[in-house]
Amino acid sequence: MMRPTSFVFVALGLLGAAVNPASPQTQTETLQIPRVAEPPVLARYVDGTTAPPGIKVGGFRQREPGDGVPASQETTAYLSYDAEHLYVVFVCQDDPAKVRANLTRREAIAGDDWVGLVLDTYHDGRRAYLFMANPLGIQMDGVATEGQDDDYSYDALWQSEGRLTDTGYMVLMAVPFKSLRFSNQSVQTWGIAVARTITRANETAFWPYVTRRISSVGQQLATLEGVSGVSPGRNLQAIPYGTFAAARFLDDEGVTTTDNVGRAGLDAKAVFKDTVTVDLTVNPDFSQVESDEPQVTVNQRFEVFFPEKRPFFIENASYFETPQSLFFSRRVADPGVGARVTAKSHGWAIGSLLVNDDQPGEAVAEDDPRFDTWTGIGVLRVQREFTRQSYAGGIFTDREFGDTVNRVYGVDGRWRIDDNWSVTGQWVGSYTRDVAKQDATGESAYAGVSREGRAFDYEGSFLSRSPDFEADLGYIPRVDLLETEHEARYMWFPSGRALLSFGPELESSVLWDYDGNLEEWTVEPAFDFEFPGQTEIGIRHWQTFEHYAGIDFRHHRSAVYGETQWLSWFTINAFAQWGTGINYYPAEGLAPFLANRQSLESGVTFRPTSQLRLDGTYLFTRLSTREDGGRPPGTSSGDIFNNHIARARANYQFTRELSARVIVDYEAVLPNESLVSLEREKRLGFDLLFTYLVNPWTAIYVGYTDHYENWLVGGPADRPVVRGGAPTTAVGRQVFVKASYLLRR
């Protein structure tokens, strides 16, 4: 029997096929790029007295909001190259008063206008470099991999320059061939596209035309020809670094301890035969100067995900991605020595990683035989690529700590059926030996189908994980499950300028345990509207069943949300929810129970000047007892807990290289301890950082952090520190200096 929600998805699929019965045919443009004797300079593109160097392309067409519509502002790009660089000069027409351009830190140009270069150096439609710059030349870069989210944690060394003009702005990009990976052929054939975004109009336009009616951007790139006699060479580079920190902190016994720590290390890279990259590190730089963004972690049933920020793991991270997250690099807490090899040639992509981790050996008791020993970690990924962005691959991970072992091995693949539809699958097995030397095996399987287009999107999946499946190096929040998830969206695009798009979305999921017992189901309808000025509003509702701790719960939530960048100097977003939720961690003696739940996630950005950015974030969660008999007998009514998280951040950019940043963080967990197993916690933190950033690897950081909590010191011997009122007790202060320098030839 067909479930009602399944019928809805099938109907939406037929509707999408009816309104778009045939996918558009891709038309491959070909571009012959000239070699120049000297690098281009922006001045030659301003005076108009002589023909500027480079082949000229124009006629940009929108990808959004109007798919295929000519760009609202004229854009011209000039492309050329020499023995060491690929050059692109953008000449962008616009009203100078409306151009959005801020002098900001690298990567922070999301609210600005920008131009971009897309380079597929293997011309296979699978992986492309992304280079973007705002009108002042501030850089942002990333990697786009077919079937994965774009990765903007990637960093490359390249040059950019931008200037505002009386008729708009211009940007010069110079990308060294040393910063790229490509085949060792004497004549290169690459995929290429150039792009421009006009933020106030929600407009992104490309040359060549890149339509949303085809899910793959890679297969729509133009063919770049004429680049010959170039090579990334051996690309030998070394990045020595040093850090020094003086810290004072309060331990669990109420004793204040001081610690002065110095650390030095080296990261090194070499490229062999243009396609094999070897990264070596000794005492690697795994310090993190940027703190994690605030997230709610209170009353969460499963682990909260925090993204990777450490340099060694970021580069070429896409080589290790699979449909299931089997290598989550933040599982490696304190490495000492590491090596990574990545290669791509003749339809094969290979990635391998070896690293040790000292943290597990420091965390166990001194009488544990594993104390002060390191954990060995290895990852191997092999992928064979086929036509139409399809592939077959395998992965193996190994984590060994003393006598304990966890190994994961599996195969996966992706098949693009046509311009819109694709299917993905993966099977994974695990072997684990625990401290008691007991062996266990498990397995996990995933199958998914997706459709991406301009108007209709659909994604469906089935996931199976046995109770004994373990992936110690992965991000696997839950096992013992059989789960199916579906998501469908349909959008209309009216011809007027006031409303750009609108439409419904429906998500649905059902989860059973491995024995087939129903554990959860959720139905989640939504409706969204998009307006100019990066303005979106929407509504959403959840109806959920959840079997938790042997109890069946029915709960629901509703939400309204919106964001806007209508004004160039002001951005605001908010996501407000209300309904019911489960108290997952009740006080001792109580069973989990249903409660009222309200939450708010909000953020605001002010730009009083081009160089000053002020950001505020506020997260609020409240769980309270229900008046309709939902609270446990004999307990008082009222709040179960309140959780407040606030962050104020100010960044001033003196020059492209020099900046100062201040962060003030506050968090309060205010529980009714008779109803929930939480402590009354209040935290206040100050974070000051001066940065001189020449490039992502040559930089100097000088920072100071100061953290306070609501501890009262001097209690009885069994509890020397207890929670008190305001966060006035200093628990950690640190001054640090970090410097690194890129040596490259």
N, C-alpha and C positions, 0 to 999 in steps of 0.2 A: 504494500500500500504506500502511495506517495504521501509524504508528510506535507502539511500546508505550506511550510516555509520553502520546501523543495520546489513545490509548484510555482511559488512566486519567483524563484530564481530562474526556473526554466522559462517562465513567461517573459521575464525581463530579457533573457538571452534571445528569445525569438523576436522581441521588440527591437533589440539592438541590431539583429540581422536584417529585420524588415526595413528599418530606416537607413541602414548603411549596407546594402546587399553586396556591394563589391568594394574591396579595398583599393585605394588609389595605387597606380603603378609608380614605382620610384623611377625618377629620371636622373641618371648619373651625370653630373657635370664634370668636365675635365679642365684642369688648370695647369698651364705651363708656366713655371715660375722662373724668373731670370736670376742670374748670378750677377752681383754688383761688385764693383771694385772697392767701394768704401761704404761704411755704414750710413744709413739714412739719418738725417737730422730733421727735427720738426720744422725748423725755419724754412726749409725748401717747400713745405706743404702750405705755407702761409702766404708768401709773397706773390705766388702765381706768375712770376716772371719767367721761370723755366719749368720744364716738365719734370715733376718729381719722379724719383726712381721707383721701380717695382711695377708689377702687373696690377691693373686697376680692376676691382670688382665692385659692383653696386647692385641696385635692384633688390634690396633686402625685402623679404616678405615675412609677415607675422606668423608666429606659431601660436601665440595667444596675445590678446583675446580673440582676434579675428584670424582664423586658420586660413592662410594663403592670401590674406589682404595685404596690399603694399604697406610698407612701414610708414608710420605717420610723419616721420622726420627723415630727411635724406641722409644716408650714410654711405661713405665710400671707404674701402680698404685697399691698401697698396701692399703687396707681398713681394719679398725678395729674399735672397740669402747670400752668404759668402762662405768662406771655408770653416767658420766657427759658429755662426749664428743664423737662425731663421728670423726674419724681420717682418713685422706687420705694423703699418701705420693706419690708424683710424681717423678719418675726418668726419665729424658728426655735426650736422646742422641742427640748431635748436635756438629757442629764445634763452639767452644767457641768464635771465632772471629766474627761469624755471628749472635750470639744470641743478640736480642734486649732487653736491660734491662736498665731502668733508675731509679734513686732514685728520686721519684716524690711524690707529694701529693696524698692522698687517692683518688681513683676513676679516676685518670688521667693516665691510663695505656693503652689507646686505641691504641697508636702507638707501643706498646711493644709486644713481645711474651708473652703468658700467658697460664695457665692451669685453668681448671674449674671443678666445681662440680654442678650437677643438682639434686635436691632432691624434689620429689613429695611425701610429707609426708602423704597424704591421699590416695595415689595410685589410683587416679581417672582420671588422665590425663588432669586435668583442670588448676592447679596452681602449680608452682614449684619455689623453692628457687634457686637462682643462686649465687655461690660463685666463684670468680676468683682471681688469684694472678699472678703477673709477676715474673720473675726469682729471684728478690730480695725480694719477699714476699709482695709487695705493693698490697693492697686489692682493690677490686671492687665487689659490690654485687647488686642484683636486684631481681625482681620477674617476672616470665613469666606466663601470664594468657592466656588461650586458647581464640583466637578471638580478642585479644588486643595486642598492642605494648608492648614489654618488658619495665618494669618500673625500671630504674636505679637510681631513686631518693630514693628508699628504702635503709635503712641502718640496719645492724645487728651487734651485738657484737660477734666477733670470733677472733681467733688467727691464724697467719700465719708466716712462716719463709721460706726464700729462700736463696740459695747460688749458685754461679757459680762454676763449676767443670772443670777438665781437659777434660771431655767428654761431656759437656753440662751444665745442671743445675738440681737442685732438689728443690722441694717445699713441705713444710709440712703445712697442714690445720687441725685445730682443731675447730670444730663447736660445741658449747655448746648446749645441748638439751633445755636449757632455752631460747635459741634464736629461737627456732622452735615452730610451732604449729602442733599438731598431736592428733590422737584419744587417748582415755584413755584405750585402750586395753593392756593386759599384754604382748602380743607379737605383735610387729609391722611388718607390711608389707608395704614397701615403693617402689616408683619408683625411679630409680637412673641412672645416666650416668656420665661419666668422659670425659673431653674434653681437647684438646690442640690446640692452634693456633700458626702457624709459619707465622709471618706477611710478611716477604719478599717474600713468595711463595703464598700469598693469601689463605693459607691452614688452614682449621679447620677439625680436625679428632675427632671421638668419639669412645668410647666403651660404650655400644654396638653400632653397626652400626645404624646410624640415617640418613635416605635418604631424599633428597629433593623431591623425587617423591611422598611422603606422606606429606600432609600439616601439620599434627599434630606431633609435637615432643613428646608431652606427652604420646601418645599411643605407642611410640617406645622405651620407657625407659625399662631398665632391672628391674626385680623384686628383691628387696633387702629383704632377710629374715634373721632371727636369732637375731634381736635386741629385747631383752626382759628385763623387769625390769627397764625400764627407763621412765622418765616423765619430762616435763618442770616444774612441780611443780606449786606452786602459782606464782612464778616469780614476786615477789614484787619488784618494783623499784620506785625510786623517783629521779627527776633531778631538784634540786634547781639551780637557776641562778640569776645573778645580772648584771646590766649594769649601766654605768655612762657615760654621754656625756656632754661636754661643747661645746656650739655652738654659732656662731655669724652669722647672716644672714641679707640680705637687703630685706625689704618688698616692696609692690607695691607703697607705698607713698615715697619711697626713704629714709626711716629711717632705721638705723642699730640697730638691736636688739640682745641682748645676752640672752642666755638661758642655764641654767644648769639643767640637768634632770637625776634623778636616778630612777631605776626601778628594782624590784625584783619579782620573781614568782616561781612557782613550777609546774612541770609536774609529774604525778604519773601514774603507771600502775600496774594492777593485773590480773592474769590469774586464772580462776576458772574451775575446772574439765577438765583441759588441753585444752579446746576448746573455752572458752569464755574469751575474752580479754576486759577489761574495762580500758579506758584511761580518766583521770581527769586532769584538768588544772585550775589553779587560776592565774590570771594575766599572761597569757601564754607568752612564749618566741616566739614572732613573729618577732623579729629583723632579718634582712637579711644582712649578712656580705658579701655575694657574689652578685655583681651587675648583672643586666640583660645583656645579650649579645646584641650588637648593632643591631638594625633593622631600616629599612626605614619606617617612619610613615607619611611622607609628601605626599600629594596628593593621599592618600589611601581612597577608597570609603567606606570601612568597617573597623571595629575595628581590630587592629593587636593583635595577640595572644602572650602573654608572659607566660611561664610555671611557675608553683608553685615552690617556693624554701623554704618555711617555714616548720619547722620540724613537727608541730602538724598535718598538713594536709597531709603530705607526706606518713606516715605509713598507710598501708592498704587502700590506695586511690583506688585500683582496685575494692574494694567492692562496690563503688558508681558509677562505670563507666557503661554507657549504650550506645546503638548505637548512640543516640543523646546526646550531652554534656549538661546535665541538672543540674549538680552541678560542677561549676567552682570555686574552693575555693578562688581564688583571689578576688572574689566579697565580701568576708568578709575582711574588711580593718583593723579594730582595735578592736579585740575581748577582752573581759575581763574574762569571765568564759566559759569553754567548757567541754563537756563530749562526749566520743565516745565509743560505744559498738560494737564489731564485734564477730561473732561466726560462726563456720562451723562444722556440725555434721549430720550424717545420711542422707546425700544428700541435706541438707539445708545450705545456706549461708545467713547470716543476718548482715547488717550494719546499725547503727543509729548514728546520730550526733545532738547534741544540743549545740548552741553557741550564744553569743550575740555580737553585733557590735556597738561600740560607735561612729564611724565616721559619719554616717548619721545625728545623732543628733547634732553633732558639725558643720556640713556643712550648715544647714538651718539658716534662719534669726532669731534673738532673739525674734521677735514678733510671730514667728511660734509656735503653741502649742506643736510641736514635738521637740522644741529646748532642747538640753541637755538630751534627752531621748535615751534609747538604742533600738536597733533593735533586735528582736527575730528571730532566724533562726533554723530550724529543717529539717533534712533529714532522710528518712527511705528507706532502700533497702532490699528486700527479694527475694531470688532466689532459685528455686527448680531445682536440677540437675538430669539429666537422663544419660543413656548410650551414648557412643560415643561423649562425650563432648557437648551434647545438654542440653538446659536448658529452663525454663520459669521463668520470674521474674516480679516484680513490683517495682515502685519507687514513693515516695511522698516527695515533698519539700514544705516548708512553710517559707515565709518571711513576718514579720509583723512589721511595723513602724508607731506608732501612730494609726490613723484610716485606713491607707493604708495596703492592703493585697495583696500578690501574692502567689497562691498555684498552684502547678503542680502535676499531678497524671497520671500514665500510666502503661502499661504492655508491656513486650517485650519478645522475645525468639530467640533461635538459634537452628537449626537442621542440624546436619552433615549428609549429604546424603550418602557419601562414604569417601574414603581416601582423596579425593581432593575437592569435592564440598560441600558447605554449604549454607544455606539460613538464613537470619536474618530479623526480623521485630519488629516494635515498634509502638504503638499508645499512644499519650499523649494528655491530656486535660489541660487547664489552666483556673483559675479564678482570676480576678484582681478587686480590689476596689481602685480607685484613691483618690486624695485629695478631690475632689468634691463629694466623696461618690457615684460615678457612677460605676456600675458593668459591667464587660465585660468578655466574655468567648471566648476561642479559642481552636484550636486543631492542632496537628501535627502528621503525619504518615510517617513512613519510612519502606521501603522494599528493601532488598539487596540480591544478590547472588554472590558468589565468588568461584573461583577455584585457588588453589595454587599447583604448581608442579615444577619440575626441569626445564622443557623447556617452558611450557605454563602456563601463569597466566591470569586470567580474573576477573574483578570485575564490577558489574553493580548494579545500585540503582535507586530508585524512592523516592522522598521526597515531601511531601505536608505540607504547613504551612499556616494557615488562617491569615488574616490581624490582628486579635485581639489576636493572640497567644502571650503570654508573659512568659518568664522564667527569672525572675530577678536574680536567682542564677546560671543560666547557661551561657554557651558561645554560644549564638544564634545570629550571626551577622545580620541575615536577616529573615524577615517574608513575608507574602503575596506572596507565590511562589508555583509553581508546577515544579519540576526539575527532570530530569533524567540524570545520569552520567554513562559513560562506560569507562573502561580502559582495554586494552589487551596488552600482551607482549609475544614475542616468542624469545627464545635464542638458538643459536647453540653453541656447545662445541667442538671445533676442538681438535685433538689429539696432536698437537704440543705444545711446551712450550712457544713460543713467544706470542701467542694470546690465552687467556683462554676462552673467550666467546664473542659473538657478536649477535646483533639482533635488530629487530624493536619494537617500542612501539607506540600505538595509543590511545589517549584519546579524548573523545567527550562528550559534554554536551549541553542540551537544557533547557531553563528556561522560563516559562510562569508566569504571575501573576495569582492570584486566580480566576480571571474571564476568563482566557484562552488566554489573549493577549501575544504575543511573546515579551519577554524582552531581552533574550540573547541566543546566541549559540556560541560554540567554537569547533573547530577541531584542534587537537594538535598531529601531528606525530613527532616521534623522532627515533634516531638510536644510539645505545651505543656499545662501545668496552671496554673489560676488559683485562688488561695485568698483569703480575706479578708485585710485588712491590707495591700492593695496588694502581695501576695506572688505571684510567678510563678516557675516553674521549667520547664526544657525541655531537650530533647536535639536534636541536629542532626548531619547527616552530609553530606559532599560527595564525589561521584565526578566527576572532571574529566579531560577531554582538552584539551591545549593545544599548538598548533603555534607554536613561538617560535624565532626565529633559525634557521629551517630544520630544527629538530629537533622530533620528536614526543615529548610527555611525557604520561604518565598519573600523576596524583597524587590524593591523597585527604586529607580532614580529618574529624575528629569534634569535637563541642563539647558542653559542658554549660554551662548558664547559669541565673542566678536573680537575683532581687531581692526585697527586702521592706522595708516601712515598718510592720511590725507594731507596733513601739514608736514613740510619737510623737516621742521624742528621738533615735532611732537609725534610720538607713537604710543598707543595704548592697546592692551589686550586684557581680556577677562574671560574666565570659564567658571560659571557658578552652577553648582549641583545641589539638589535637595531630594530627600526621599528616605529610604530605610537602608540599614546595613547591619552586619553582624558584629558583635563584640567578640573578636576572635580570642582575646586573652583576658577572660573574666578573672575576678579576684578568687583567691583560694576558697574552695567550697561551693563555687557557683559553676553552673554549666554555661556555655556560650548562649547568648540570647540576642534577639532582634531588637534593634534600637532605631531611633530617628538619626539621620545623618545629613549634615550640611557641610559643604566645602566651597572654597573659592581659591582660584589660582589667578593672579593678576600681575601685570607688569606695566611699567611706564618708562618712557625714555624722553628726556629733554636734551636738545642741542642749542643752548643759548648762543654759542658761536661755533664756527667750523671746527675748532680745536678742542672744545669742551663737550663731553658727553656725560650726562647724569642718568643713571638707571636705578629704578626701584622695583623690587619684587616683594609680593606679599602672598603667602600661602596660609590658608586657614582651614582646619578640619574640626568639626564638633560632632560628638556622639552623645545623645541624650536619651533618657528613658521615654518610653511611649506611654500615653495616658490610657490606651485601650487594653491594658493588661499585659503589655509586653515585657515588663520588668520582673525579675525574680521575686517570689514571695518574701516578705520581710525586709525588703530593701527600700531605701528612700528614693523618691523621684528627683529628677533634675539632671544635670550634666553628668555624663560618664567620664568624658575628658574633653579638653580643648587643646588643640595644638596650633601654635602660632609660629610661623617662620617668616622673617623679614630680612631683606638685604638691601642696603643702599650702596651704590657704587658710583664713583666719580673717576673719570679718566681725562687727563689733559695731555694733549699731544703737542709738545714744543716744536719738534721737527718730525720728519718721516722716521727718524731713528730714535729720538729721545721722547720718553713719555713717563708720566707719573700716574699711579693708580691707588685709590683708597677704597677699601671695602669695610663696611660695618655690618656684621651679622648678628641677628638675635633669634633665639629659639626658646620657646616655652612649652613644656608639656604639663598641663594642669589637670591631674586625674582626681576622680573620686575613688580613693583606694579601697573603698568597700565594694566597688563594682568592677574595677579593672585592675589588672596586675601591671601597673606602671608606677614609676617613681615621679615625684614632683621635681622636674628638672628645668632649670633656666640657664641659658648660656649666652654670653655676649663676647663677640670677637672683633678685633681690629686688625686690619691687614694693610700695610703700606708697602708699595713696590715701585722702585725706580728702574726703568728698563732702557738700555741703549742697545738697540737691535739693528745690526747692519744687515744681516740675513738670518734665516732660521737657525744657523749653526754658529754664527759669530755674534756674541752678545755678552753683555754684562748686566747682571741683576743685583740690586741691593734692596734688601727687604727687612721688614720688622713686623712681627706678629705678637699679639697680646690677647690672651683668652681668659675669661672669667666664668665661674659657675657659682651656683647657690650652695656651696659647701660650707659647713661650719666645722672648724677644726678644734680638736681638744676634747673630744667626747671620751666615753669609757674605753678601756683597752680593747674590748671586743668590737667596738665601732668608733674608731678614732675620728672618722669624718662622717657627717650626716648631712642630709639635705636640709637647707634652711629657707630663707626668704629670697632676697634679691641676689642677683649674680655679681657679688662684690669680691669674691675670693679669687685671687690670681692663680690659675692652674697651669699656665704655660706661657712663657715669653721667649722669643727667639729673635736674634739678629743674624742675618746670613748674607753672604756675598757669593755669587756664582759667576764664573766667567768661562766662556768657551770660544774656540777660534777654529775656523775652517782653513785647512791647508789642502790645496787642490792643484793637480797638474794633469 
